[in-house]
Structures are given as structure tokens and as C-alpha cells.
Amino acid sequence: MAQALLILLMVSQGTAVDVWTGGDDELTQRFAHALRAATHHIPPSDNDRQIRALVEQIEPLRSRRLRVVVSFERNGRHIGTSRCTAREDDLSLCVARASAAAKRLLVKIR
């Protein structure tokens, strides 16, 4: 219940990064939730330039590693991609990388 309230609060405040998922598995959903939390503080710009971050389904690789791909777009056009490979315990590194990419892309379009 508390998580649902937090997500509603983040959506109602409006952010510069709109996070979507390309997979419905638990790991992809958890990653997307963490990315929303990491980017919710980025306010929309005056000209309402919002970007969409699409978290593709997280793929397992050999040796218990995972591949995370986040594609960014604005107005339906691809503007960047964040790729990361990590163990499940270290997915926060991938969240940080995708969040940093979102910030860089927002600076370019402001």
C-alpha cells in the first residue's frame, strides 16, 4: 500500500522522466520502480520536455549476471540508450547508470 501511494505521489507531481517497462516479470518491475525512485526528483523543465525511459525485459546471462537495457525517447524519437551488465545484487549500479544517462539527455534538450 505504501509503495502504491509513493508511485501515485510521484506521478501526480510530474517528473521529467516517465519510466515504462517492456517486460512484466518481477525483476524488470523492481528495476523500473527503483529507476522511478532515482529520477523522481528531476523536475520537468519550463518547456515541459519530458523523456520516456523504456526498461526492456532484463535478460539473464552466464555466471548469474543480468543484462539491463534502458532506451530513452522524446516525442517518439530515440535519443539514447543505457546498457549495463551486473549481478542481481548489484542492480543498483545499473539504476545509477540509467539515472545518470537520463540526466545527461535532459540537459541536452533543455
C-alpha positions in Angstrom: 0.0 0.0 0.0 2.8 2.4 0.9 4.6 1.7 -2.4 1.4 2.3 -4.4 1.0 5.7 -2.6 4.6 6.6 -3.3 4.1 5.8 -7.0 0.9 7.8 -7.1 2.6 10.8 -5.4 5.5 10.7 -7.9 3.1 10.5 -10.9 0.9 13.3 -9.6 3.9 15.7 -9.0 5.2 15.2 -12.6 8.7 14.4 -13.4 11.0 14.9 -16.3 11.5 11.1 -16.8 8.5 8.8 -17.5 9.5 5.2 -16.8 7.9 2.4 -18.8 8.6 -1.3 -18.9 8.9 -3.7 -21.7 8.6 -6.8 -19.5 6.2 -7.8 -16.8 8.5 -10.1 -14.8 9.2 -9.2 -11.2 12.9 -8.3 -11.7 12.1 -5.8 -14.6 9.3 -4.3 -12.5 11.6 -3.9 -9.4 14.2 -2.3 -11.6 11.7 0.1 -13.1 10.4 1.0 -9.6 14.0 1.8 -8.5 14.6 3.9 -11.6 11.4 5.9 -10.9 12.6 6.5 -7.4 16.1 7.5 -8.6 14.6 10.0 -11.2 11.5 11.3 -9.5 13.3 14.4 -8.1 14.2 15.6 -11.5 11.6 18.4 -12.1 10.1 18.9 -15.6 11.6 21.9 -17.4 9.7 25.1 -18.1 9.1 24.0 -21.7 7.7 20.6 -20.4 10.4 18.5 -22.0 9.8 15.0 -20.7 11.6 11.9 -21.8 10.4 8.3 -21.7 12.7 5.6 -20.3 11.7 2.2 -21.5 13.2 -0.6 -19.4 13.4 -3.6 -21.7 13.0 -7.0 -20.1 16.0 -7.9 -18.1 17.9 -10.8 -19.6 19.9 -13.5 -17.7 23.4 -14.1 -18.9 26.0 -16.7 -17.9 27.6 -16.7 -14.5 24.5 -15.3 -12.8 24.8 -11.9 -14.4 22.0 -9.9 -15.9 21.8 -7.5 -18.9 19.8 -4.3 -18.4 18.9 -2.1 -21.4 17.0 1.2 -21.0 16.1 3.1 -24.1 15.2 6.8 -24.0 13.0 8.7 -26.3 11.3 12.0 -26.6 8.3 12.7 -28.8 8.5 9.2 -30.1 12.1 9.6 -31.3 15.0 7.5 -29.9 17.6 9.8 -28.1 19.8 7.4 -26.2 20.4 4.0 -24.6 21.9 2.9 -21.3 23.3 -0.6 -21.1 24.6 -2.4 -18.0 25.6 -5.9 -17.0 25.6 -6.8 -13.3 24.7 -9.4 -10.8 21.2 -9.1 -9.3 22.7 -7.9 -6.0 24.4 -5.1 -7.9 21.5 -3.8 -10.0 21.6 -0.5 -8.1 24.7 0.2 -10.3 22.6 -0.2 -13.4 19.9 2.1 -11.8 22.5 4.7 -11.2 23.9 4.4 -14.7 20.4 4.8 -16.3 19.5 7.7 -14.0 22.8 9.5 -14.9 22.0 8.9 -18.6 18.5 10.4 -18.2 20.0 13.5 -16.5 22.6 13.9 -19.3 19.9 13.6 -22.0 17.7 16.1 -20.3 20.5 18.6 -20.1 20.9 18.2 -23.9 17.3 19.0 -24.7 16.7 21.9 -22.2 
